[in-house]
Amino acid sequence: MKKLMKFIQYILILIISFSIVSASNVQSDEIIKAMKDELARSMKQLKLESLDKPYYIEYTLRVSKNYSAKAILGALTSNTSNESNILTVGVRVGDYKLDNTNFFDVGFSFFGSTDDEETFQNREIPDGLNYDVLRHELWLATDAAYKRNSEIFAKKLAILKNIVRKDTISDFSKIPIKVTIDTINFSNFNLNQYADISTKISEIFKNYPSIEVSGVNFEYLPDRIYYVNSEGVEYIKDNYFSGFEATAYTQNKSGIPLIQYFSAYSKNPSNLPSIDSLTKGVNAICSNLTKQEQSPTLDETYNGPVLFEGQAAAEVFAQSFAPNLVAQRQPLSEGFSLGMNSKTASFQKKIGGRVLPEFISVFDSPNESKYKNSDLLGYYQVDDDGVVPERTTLVENGFLKTLLSDRTPIKRVLTSNGHKRNGAPLFSNLFIFPDPMRATSEKDLKSKFLDLVKKRDLPYGILITKVVDQNIFSTSLMSLTYGQISYFADQGTIPVLEAYKIYPNGKEELIRSVQINSLSPQSFKDIIYIGKENYVLNYLAPSVVSSFMSGGDPYIGASIITPSIVFEDLEINPIDKDSPKPTYIPNPFVKKN
């Protein structure tokens, strides 16, 4: 039976090796063979005098391509494609109960043990990849990982001798042994086609001379990942992502900075919106930005009911609630603490407690590729540990049931539920869904919201339809404005891009330059009403566990699916900070009479 299974696995790998040629034109079966051969040799022979042999080794090879195009005002400024092969080797010394992980040492982490040691994490290896080259790179990286991690384990043991250890949970959990193939046939990609689209879209900004700076970016990142470990887990999977972003910045006559963006993301670039839809979206943000130049801000801080619709509802869940659903473990350290993110650790000890109203539940479902007609950016069939994920109920009727985990146990989550993504746990496709008996139509939701405003005897309520995306803010907008959008960057706040005063008679008034000041994970227990119609937010989620600690990417594709929501009471502040002086003479695109 075992021989039959091995034969079937070999045939599967052989089949996909002809479905796509990797960046270096080496076939998949040759890559897997090199990884398994070197893994077997290392597990058998790797041993330093007076040190334990590794009990576990894993190899990950990422064969990547990167296509990108950038355009400004109808001119193509960048049109690039490149390829890379990135190798990461994991070596564990000790045993499942106690090994070299879950330990932070400032000396090793920042400076290493020597000045000239080989790298073993995110190691760039030659483009001319073949069996011999890969074996050679694996050998060097494995040797380096073993030496480093043996030193770390020795130091960890020394520290444990001098403390009373409170965290006695195992360092590593076991998983089912699976061989998984999750690949597609990548079609030939024409970057010039998308570069032309980006150029045409960027030209739209010429029609809005009051906008000072603007830019359009397109990116497509297809990866093939090969993985083997010493337990017998193997997979070959494809990760792929494409995105379109248009960003704009201006100042009103008083010098107050104003920003807007339009974004669209999908797994496959062919599923991105049509050029007509992109044109419509960019014209909409330009029109809105122009209106905001003439719009007022709040005269004073607003405290009262707030209605979040569409993107804003999904984004506040994404920024303030979802990161707390990830299991985090504080590493053992000596005199220096770095690991668990205190800003996203509110729920680590709250399993069993109420975190939402009892009419709201939350689940994460990585293996759903679509919701209605929308691609879901968080879709995958196997996580980075080789675990096949299933739908995970996180919050049931308001009460927290579990957290999203990988193979690093925490006190209340001892096993993996298949959510390791780019080096650490993260949500994928997060669904916020209400009790159908409590869900409200959009029309009735606004009516109930206005009833709250009247009961509070407030002159108006606040409707928020768009807030800043963290990734776009930190990358595209920061670069485009040379840091001038720091005007929006008060710590602990969420800048608002589109908001309205809604008066008791239903009249709406656009306002600018406000921020959400009081939103915390605990605030979500005070959601008082929720809608029926779901909005799908595909976005690049910031990693919860620092990429410095995990070795993964700082942003990972994810999806949030949620209806509109009403908070009973939130604080909305006007942004009141010094700003740069506006330009002295008009934009050259202003037409002269």
MOGI-V674162 format. One line per field, one symbol per residue. ss: DSSP state (a for helix, b for strand, c for the rest). A space follows every 10 residues. Layout:
# MOGI-V674162
ss->???
This chain:
# MOGI-V674162
ss->caaaaaaaaa aaaaaaaccc cccccccaaa aaaaaaaaaa aaaaaccccc cccbbbbbbb bbbbbbbbbb bbccbbbbbb bbbbbbbbbb bbbbccccbc ccbbcaaaaa accccccccc ccbbbccccc aaaaaaaaaa aaaaaaaaaa aaaaaaaaaa cccccccccc ccccccccbb bbcccccccc aaaaaaaaaa aaaaaaaccc ccbbbbbbbb bbbbbbbbbc cccbbbbbbb bbbbbbbbbb bcccccbbbb bbbbbbccaa acccaaaaaa aaaaaaaaaa aaaccbcccc cbbbbbbbca aaaaaaaaaa aaaaabcccc cbbccccccc caaacccccc cccbcccccb bbbbcccccb bccbbccccc cccccccccc cbbbbbccbb cccbcccccb ccbccccccb bccbbcccbb bbbbccccbb caaaaaaaaa aaaaaccccb bbbbbbbcca aaaaaaaaaa cccaaaaacc cccbbbbbbb bbbccccbbb bccbbbcccc aaaaaabbbb bcccbbbbbb bbccccaaaa ccccbbbbbb bbccbbbbbb bbbbcccccc cccccccccc ccc
